[in-house]
Amino acid sequence: MACPQIVVNCPENCPAQHLRNLPNFGPQQNMPWNNWVSHCEDLRQRECNEILRRHGRIRLYILTESIPRTRFVYDKQSNYCIHSARQGLRTRLCEELINAECPSDICNCSQCPNLNSLLNYLRDKGILIVDCALCPLHSLSNRTNRRYAATQCLNNNTMAYLNVTQNAPIITIFPRNCGFLRSQKPHVRMRVRREFNFSYLRGLKDAIQDVLVDG
């Protein structure tokens, strides 16, 4: 068993379509959108395959809204130590899951031991982080459009990851007031065990443990 290679299939009526034409993606802000997405999905696929190697299946999915424009949770070159990223997903996961804050004497994640500790925690637990959307949906101010774009992209693209282990439970982490997905494939909603607000992950570690124990 191996994780899928994502083939991007964006519907023409997606309200986030214009975001693909933005410049300056990636940590160095030097990539077009398609190169950044390919890079991120290569990293996610590698993590997926490592979990399959260790466990034979994905034990739990963490489902988030979308890939940010200049950083990605699995990308070691993405710097969450800088002020503008201190509230990003990786920083929040480090604080909640491995009880580690950004060291004051380190200014780049590639030099920080927290990153490997977090990745090893996720691998050991069999957890894969999946983004619904491949575009940076935080750039959309309309919540209805964000939900619709996230749902469309999940159904057309990243659903392939959730199908690797079709009965594995899901924990969602979505922005405040954005709500759950709209018109998603029915069995996705049935698999969700817990829902978290992106800005408040307290209790996530205990929730993970409870979900994994319940099988």
N, C-alpha and C positions, 0 to 999 in steps of 0.2 A: 504494500500500500504506500502511496506517495501523495503528497499534497499537490493540488492542481496548479497549473500555470494559468494565471488570470488573463483572459482575452477581453480587453476593454470593449464594452458594447454600450455606448451612451445613446439613449433615445433623443430624438431631435426636439421633443417638447419638454426637456428637462429645464427647470428654471435656473439651474446652476451651470448651464452649458457655457455661458460666457466666461466663467471662471477659468476654463481651460486655456484661454487666450492671455491670461495675465502673465507678466514676465517674472523672472527672478525667483524661481522655486529652489528649494533645497537649502541646506545650512549655509552655503556660501552665496546663496541667492544668484546662482549662475546657471540654472537649469531651466529648460522649458518644462511645461507640465508633464508631457508624456514621458520624458526621461526621469523625472522625479518619481512618478508613479511606478515606473518599471523598476527603479532602484528600491523603492519601499517594498514592493511586492516580492522582489527577489529575497529581501531580508526576511519578510514574513514567511515566505515559503520555506526558507532555511530553518526557521524556528519551528514551523509546523512539522517538517521532516524529522527534526531532532526529537520532538515530543513523540512522534510515531515510533522512532527508533527505541526510545526508552520505555514507552508504555503500550505501544501497539494501537493506540487510539488517542483521540483528544478527550481528556477527562472533563474539561470545563472550558467554555468560551467566555471571554469578556468582550462584550459588544459595545463599541463606542460610535460616535456620530460620524467623524470624517478625519482624513489625514490633514494635518495642518500644512500650511504653505511652506514653512522653512524648517520644520523639525518633525521627527518621527520616533516613536517610542523605542523601536528596535534599531535605530541608526546611531552608532557610536559617535559619529561626527556631529550629531545634533546636540547643541549645547543648551541644556536646561539650567545651567548655573547663572547665566546672565539674567539681569533683572526682568527683562520682558518675558522670560520663559519660566520664571520661578513658580508660577501657578499652573504649569503644564502638567499633562497626565503623568509623565515619568516621575517628576518631582513628587506629585501627590501619592503615587504608588510606592515610591521609596519610603515616604513618611509613614504610610499606613501598613504596608506589607512587611517591610524589613526594619521598621522603626529607625530610619536613618534620614537625617537632614543633610542638605548640601554643606560640605565642609567649607569653612570660611577661608581656608588657605588654598583652595583649589578653584580655578576659574574656568575649567573646561571639563565636561563630562568624560571625555576620553581618558582623563587622568584620574578619575574618581573611582574608588573601589565599590561605591554603591551600585554602579551600573551592572557589573558582573554579578553582584550579590542578588540584585533584583531579577536578572535574567535566569540565574540558577534557581531561584525560588520558583519562578514560573515554569521552568522546565521540569523541576523535580515534582511539582504538583500536577503537571500535564495540562497547563493552562495556555491557551492561545488567545492573543488579543486580535480582534478583527474590527476594522472600521467599516461602517455601512457604506460610506461614500468615499470616492477617490478624489473629490474636489474639496477645497477648504470652505466648508459650508458656513463657518463663522462669518464669512464675508457677506452672507445673505441676512438682511435684517428682518425679513418677513418670516415668521415662525412657520406659517403654513407651507411656504415654499421650501423651507429647510426640511420639514418633515417629509414632504413629497419627494424632494430630491434624494434624501437619505433612503427612503423606501425604494424608489426606482433603482438606485444604484445597487442596493443590497440585492434586490430581485434579479437584476441583469448581470451583476458582476460578482460581488463578494459572497453571495450565497454559496458559491462553490466551496468556500472554506467551511461553512456550517454544515455542508453535506458530507464532509470527510468522515465525521462521526455523527450520524443523523439523530441519535438519541441522546447525545451529550447535553447536559443542562447549560443554560446561558444566564449570565449576570450582565445587566446593562448598566452603562455609565453614560448618561446623556446630560446636556446642559439644562440648567434650571428653566422651567416653564416651556421647554420645547416638547415635552410629552413623548409618548411612545410613537412608534412608526405608524403610518397610515396605509391600509390596504396591503400589509405585508402578507407573505404566504402564511396561511393559518397555523401551520405546525411550528413556526418560529415563536409566535406568542405563547403557545402551549409549553414551550421548553424553558421559558424565562422563570427563574426561581426567585431572583431578587432584582430590584431596580434601585440604582443609586444616582444621586444628583452629582454632577461633575465637581461641583464646588464643595462637596461634603462627603468624603469617603470613609468617615469614621464608622467602624463596624464591618468594613469590607473583608478584612482578614478572617474574622469570625464567621462571616457569611460564607466565605469560600470553604472553610473547614466544614461547616454544617452541610453544605451542598455536596461536597465530596464524600462525606460520611453516608449521606442518604443515598448516594449512588446515582 
